[in-house]
Amino acid sequence: MLGLVIAAKDIETRKQMADLLIDAGYDVMVTNSAARAIDNVLNKTARVLLLGTEVGEFTSAELVPLLKKCNRKLSIILVSNDTSLPLIRKLRSEGIFYHALKPVSREDREEIRQAVQCAFQRFSEQPG
């Protein structure tokens, strides 16, 4: 089954993205726990991770390098409105797949849906 994890501290963001992606036909796991997100990555059940600015007591800047060490093929989509440009550049160099703003409009939701679709496509095209 397609492994899509939404990990974010903000309950409204988690709910909005989960509703959107469940409607799009994805099997979604939602958490506000960094440990649970890492467990899904280590067990290779997560292929795509939508990551909020904070998860539990950790920031996305702390989690991205750790998550990528657990699984280099993992596609991480950062969903954040308040991340500085230098931090976004750093996270891109660490290997995030995409950065999206929190969904407000229909166009924002469509952008996230398309980013998730592209991330799964990229995952299936990677060797080994």
C-alpha positions, 0 to 999 in steps of 0.5 A: 500500500502507498505509504503517506505520512502527515507529521505536524504539530498543528492539528488543523493543518494535519486534518486539512491535508489528511482530508484532501489526500484521503479524498484523492485516494491515498492511504494516510497515516497522521501523527504529531509524534516525531517518534512515530514518524521516524518509526514509519520511515525506518520500517519503510512504510512511509514513502512520502512524508508531509512535514510541518514546521514542528512535530512534537518537540522537534523542528523540521530542521532537526528532523529532515537530516535524521529522516533522510539518514533513515531512508534516502529514498523518502520524499519529504514535502515541507508544508510551512508558511513561516520558514525563512529562505535560508532555512528552506535552502538548507532543507533543500540541500538536506534533500526535501522533495518540495516546499509548499505553503499551508493550504488556504485556497483550492489552488493551494490544496491542488498544489499539495495533491500534485506534489504528493502525486509527483513524489510517489511517481519519483519514488517508484522510478528510483532504483532498488 
